[in-house]
């Protein structure tokens, strides 16, 4: 599902629930030794996805351990992102010669819990989300997912915090696609960073472009950045 949103050079692996193929390295297992079963399954399955993506890049399997702010630590020369929600787990990886950064997020295509939208949305975003009666996707949840993808791109790239209110998002919906389940919604989004910073190549990071898809009751959002110097 997520692969249709990816540019050349990125590889994806996804699972729509427990797939039974995942095993953990001892240092990974230690991190969730006391976790509840659903947390253990999500943790294990998403790492199985990551290692399948590594294999697709021609890389040997390695542990995927969390770094600062739980950002995954990838092998040298690799960028990537992982996500999981009810009914979905995914990892997207690329060599850093092909992409500078990747940020992905997945959410159930259902309304946010009461009060969450108001805590994450700027006034223009709030108006857009609330005007979505009859839309093919839950706009509030799409906004939340896209903001998560923004953060998952920003933090590994810059190493600094970025609050929900420091990126202003706008969305476009493209024509409805067809699949065996009856159809899906997809489109693009732009994130304007309200507190821009200089990236590793010295250029200001002030905007991200992303893509989104709603299918099978799941919303996925993806941001990819071209390699430094491109």
N, C-alpha and C positions, 0 to 999 in steps of 0.2 A: 504493500500500500504506500509506504513512505517513499519508495524508490522513485515514484513518478515526480516527486518534488525536487530531486537531486540533480546537480549538474554533473558533467563528465568528470571522472576522477574520484567521486565519492561512492562508497559502497555501503549497503545497508543489510541488516539482518533483523527480522522482527518475529514475534510470536504473539498469538492471540490467547495467551494463557499459559499454564504450565505445559512444557513440552517434554519434560522428563529426561532431557539430554544433558542437562547442565551438571557439572561437578565443580567444586571449589578447591582452590589451593588452600593450604593450611592457614596462611596469613589472611586470606579472605574469610574463611570459615570462622576464625577467631573474632572477627568484627561483628558477627551476628549470632554468636553462641547462645545468647540469651533472648534473641528476638522471637516474636510470635511466628507461627507457621507461615502466614501470608507474607510477612516481611521477608522470611527466609527464601520463600519461593520466588518472589519478585527479584530479590538480590541475586539469586542463583541464575534465574532465567535470563535476566538482562546481561549478565556476564557471559552466559553461553552465546547470546547474540553478538556481544562484542568480540568474542574469540572466533566466531564464524566470519565476522567482518575482517578480522585480522588475517584469517586464512585466505579470504578473497583478495587481499592485498599482497599475498605471498609471504606473510609474516608468521613466525612461530607463535603459539599461544603463550601468554604470560599473565600473571595476576593483574587485575585492575583494582587498584587501591585508591581510596579517596585522599585527596590532598586538602589544602585550605578551602574552606567553604564547601567541602565535599566535591570539589571539581575532580573528575577522574584523572588519574595520572597515566598517560599513554606512553608507549615506547618512544624513544628518540626518533624524530622525523615523522611522527604521526600526530594528527589532530582528530578530535572526535567528540561525540556527545552521546549520552544515554538517556532514556526516559522510560517510565512505566506508569500505568494507571490501571484501573479495573478493566481487565479484558485485553490489555495490550502491553507489550514490552518491545523496545527497539534500541538499536545502536547504529550509528552512522560514523564511518571513519574515512579518512583520506590521508595521503602523504602530504606533508607540508609544502612540497614542491608543486602540488596541484591546488591546494586550498590553504589559506592562512588560518581559518577558524571555522568551526561548525557549532551551531546551537540548535537543539531540537527539543520539542516538548509534545506530550500527548495528554489529552484530557477526555473524559466522557462528554459526549455532546448533550449535556443536560445543564439546566440553569445553575448558577453558582448558589451556594448557601446564602441566606439573607444577610445583608450587610457587607459582604465581601466586595461586591462591585464598587460600592461607594468608597471603600478603602484603597482601591488600586487605580481608579479611573480619574483622569483629568476631566474638566468640564466638557470639552469637545468629545472626548471618548464616552463619557457618561451619556451624553445626548444621543450619540450614534447607537450605543448599546440598547438604550431604552426605546429607540425608534424601530426596533427590529421585529415588531409583531408580524407574524407570517413569514419571516425569513426562514430559509432552508437550514440555517445553522444557528445555534444558540450564541448570539453575539457576545454576551457577557463572558461566556466560557472561552470563546475564541480570543477575546481581548486578553483574558488571563493567560491563556496558553502562549500567545504571541509575546507577552511581556516576560514570561518565563524564558522563552527562547532568546529574547534580547539579553537577559541577564547571563544566560549560559554561554552566549557569545562574548559579551563584554568582559566578564570577570577573568576568564583564562587569557584573554588578549591583553587587558590593561592591568589586571591585578588589583583593582579598586572596586569599592562597592558602587552600586547604582540602584537607587530606589525606584519603585514603580512610578512615582511621579516625575522622574527625571528623563522619561522617554515619552514622547507624544506619538501615538500610533494612528494611522489611517489605513483603511481597508478597501479593496476592490473585490467584487465577486465576479467570476467569469461564468461562461455558459455552463449549465448543468450537464454533467457527464452521465453516461449510462454504464451500468454493470449488472451482474446477475441478480443483485438485490433490489434493483429498481432505479438506481441513480446515486450520484454523489455531488456534493458541492465543493468548489475549489476556487482559489483566487490568490491574490497577492496582498502584501501589506508593506508599509514603509514606517520605520521607527526613526523619528527625529530626536537625537540626543540633545537634551536641554542643558547638559553640563559636559560639553565635549572635552576630550583630552587627546594628547598626542600618542599615537600608536608606536609600535616598535620601529617602524620605518620613518618616524618623524612627522608623518602626516596627521592632521586632525581627524579623529574619529567622531563624526557628528551625525551619521545616518547609517542605518542598516536597511537592506531590502530583503524581504522574506516571502515565502509562499506558504499556503495553507490548504488543507484538505479535510473535508468531513465525510466519512464513509463508515458503514458498519457500526454506527453509534459512537465513533471515536473521532475526535478532532486532533490532527497533527499539524504542527507548525515547524518550519525549517528556515534557518538563516545560514547562508554560507558566504564566506569572504574570499575573494580571489587572492592568490599568493602575493606576498610582499614584493613590490616592484613591478607587479603586472599592470 
